[in-house]
Amino acid sequence: MDSTYFKRYRMEVDLTVPRFAAALPTDYRYVPWNEAVLDIHARTKFRSFRDEIDAVVFPCLGNLEGCRRLMREIRNKSGFLPNATWLIAHGSTPESLQWCGTIQGITERGGGGMIQNIGVVPGHRGLSLGTCLIERSLAGFRMHGLSRVGLEVTAENASAVRLYQRLGFRRVRTVYKVVDEDAVVA
């Protein structure tokens, strides 16, 4: 069985450096974590990642049930951090409501935080929603007393790498994710 290796960067940001809150565009709003939105996070994650390279690297992101399972696993981690877990919604009536972005955060044993996933649904990209989600999540990590937060990103996702660098994340390590060839072709 053949395998494909995907280069990924572990990036970290120093939360002791002053940060600036990003303003959401008109008609968008943050929705904080509560148990009732777990499935909304999963559906938004699926819509954000299903046609992206990360759905190849992590096949669970390419199907709705995989995203549901992943959200339950994130929620059940002992370090799950509700203050670093957010949705972005668009629209002001039930008929116009669209779920546009998702982010989740956990604390790690070493005392830092880790962003699990940042997803913005196609059609809502290019509006700085990713920046807004990250800044809101980092504020939650800071409220929890953490001074550094990390994330991993697939190196091929150049726009995400540029976004994280612009927000102060620096590459601290390069890792490789092995994916069976069958998963890459499927």
N, C-alpha and C positions, 0 to 999 in steps of 0.2 A: 504494500500500500504506500503510495506516494504522499508526501506532505508538502504544504506550502508554509513558508515562514513570513509573517507580517511584522515589520519593524514598528515598535511602539515606543513612545517617549513617556517617561515618568516626569512630570513637571510639578513644580512647587511654587507657591507664592508666600511671601512674608507678610503676615497680617499686622505686624507692628508698624508698617509703613502706612501713612494716612491714605484713605481711599475716598472716593467720591461716589455717591449714589447716582445711578443712571436713571433717567426719567423715562417711564413707559410712554409710548405714543398714545394719542387720544383714543379713547374707547377700549383700551387694554387695561387689565387689572390683575394684580397678584391674588392668588388664592392659596392660603396657608394649608399646611398639612392637617388633615384629620382622617380618621379611619374610613369615612364615607367616600373619600376621593382616591382610594387605592386603585380601583379599576380605571378611573379616569387617567391617572398617571400611566398605567399600563397601556391603555389605548393611545394616549398621546405619544408615548415612547415608541410604540409600534408604527404609528403614522410618521414619526420623525425619522426612524432608522430603517424601515423595511427595504428601501431602494438604495441604501448607502453601503459603503465599504464595510462599516462595522457590523452589518448583518451577515457578511461573509466571515469576518473574523470571529464574531460571536453569533452563531446561528439562532440563538434564542431571540435576538432582536428582530429577526426576519419573520416571526409569526406571533400572532396575538397571544396564544396560550403561553408561549415562551416568555413574553413580556409580562404576563400576569404572574407566572411562577417567579420570575426575577424580582418583580415588585414585592411579592410576599417574602422572598428571601431577604431583600434589603430591609423591609419593615421589621423582620424578626431578628435582625442582627442586634446584639447587645449594645452596640454603639450607635444605633440609628438615631439621627438627630432631626427631630421635627422642625426646629427653627432654621435648618439649612435645606429644607425640602419644600419646593414650591411648584405651583402651576401658574401659567399665564392664560387668561381667558380673554376673548374678544367678543364684543356685542353686549347689549344692555337688556335684551329681552330673551325669554326662553327660545323663541323662534330664531333669533340671530346669534345665539351662543355658539362659539367655536373655541375649542381647547387648542391652544397654539404652542405651548412650550412646557417643559418639565425638567426638573433637576432634583437630585436626591443627595443627601450628605450623611456621612457616618463619622464617628470618632474612631481612631485607631488606638491600639494598645500602647504605642510609643508616645502618645500625647498629642498627635496631630490629627488633622481632619482629612477626609478623602471625599471628593466629589465622585459620585458613582456614575451618573449619566447626565448629559446636557443634551436635550433634544428640542429642536424647533421644527414644526411642521412646515413642509414646503407650502409656499403661498403666503407664509408669514415671515420668511427669511429676508434678510437685508434691512430690517427695521430696528436693529440693535436689541432684539429680544434676548439673544444669547448673552450679550453684555449685561442686560438687566437681570436675568436669572442668576448669572454668576455673582454679580455684586450683591444681590439680595441674599444668596446662599452664604457668601463670605461674611456678611453682617451677622448671620445666624451662628456661624462658627466663632466669630469674635465674641458674641454675646455669651457663648459657652466657655470663653476664656482661652481659646486656642490661639496660637501665634503663627502657625503654619498650616497650609492646606495643600494637598496634592491631588493630582488626577493623572490618568493615562489617556493618551491619544494615539491613534494610528497615524504613523508618519505620512502616509499617502493623503491624509485629510489635511491638505495644506492650509485651507481657509480656517479650520479650527486651530491649527498650530499658530497661525498668525494672530488670531483673536486672543488666545491665551497669552502669547508673548506681549501683545499690546496691553493686556490687563496686568502685567507684571509677573506672570508665571515664567520660570526659568527651567530649562531642561536639567535634570539632575542624574538621569540614568536612561540608557537605551535597553529595552528588553525585546524579546522576540516571542511572538505568540504562534504556536504550531497549530495548523488547521489541516485535518485530513483532506486529501484531494477530493474525496467524494463530497464533502461539505462545500468545497469551493465551487465545484461544478454544478451542484444541485440548485 
